[in-house]
Amino acid sequence: MLSLSIFSSSQRISVALYINENLDLYQEKTIDSNKIDSIFLLLKKILCKNPKKIEKIFFSSGPGSYTALRSIKAIAQGLSAISNAKIITATEFEIYLSNLRNIEKNSVVFFSSFKNFFYQYYKYDDNKYKFSADYLSGSIDEVTKFITDKRMNEKKNLVVTTNSKDYKLIKNKTNFEKIVICNPSAKKLAEAVFSGYGNSSKEILYHHTYYE
């Protein structure tokens, strides 16, 4: 089975091709001038090297940039129409959660957006992570307050984030047991889907802070 994974963030775009659950090809590029046009070149390199029929296409449903998410969704739907591939989406939060294998403790996932941070609280129950409320968006101070809130203040494997820079912003202000750092990409997206996250919904999690 051939699967194609497509991922875009504010800094990078990447595509990955899998045979069953084994990575076959991977391409990544830094975004220039906030444009993702080069994704077509990456896709061409991937698809030309392995012309077999694609059966599944993965992309992240956000939250994130309206323009980037809409573009990736349109590309996935176009490829699906040609190949009759099944589309599977995973939220960016689920990409982070897939890195918590064998930890099994309640967690806060947060990552930076253009203006602020997205964050959400997850409870571990019945062998899976379940969000207890809708995701939020706010400043690093709001993220810190959220983490140190009474219901978050017990020692737990608490925080998952993008990079060490974001970690340092809350390092001395929160009570958590451990931090897990994940850099999302097409590979990490595919790993999340292979781990059991994702669904067939094509609904995009746009967020108003991008066009306020």
Summary of the structure (lengths in Angstrom):
residues: 212
radius of gyration: 17.3
end to end distance: 42.3
largest distance: 53.8
contacts: 683
relative contact order: 0.19
helix: 31%
strand: 32%
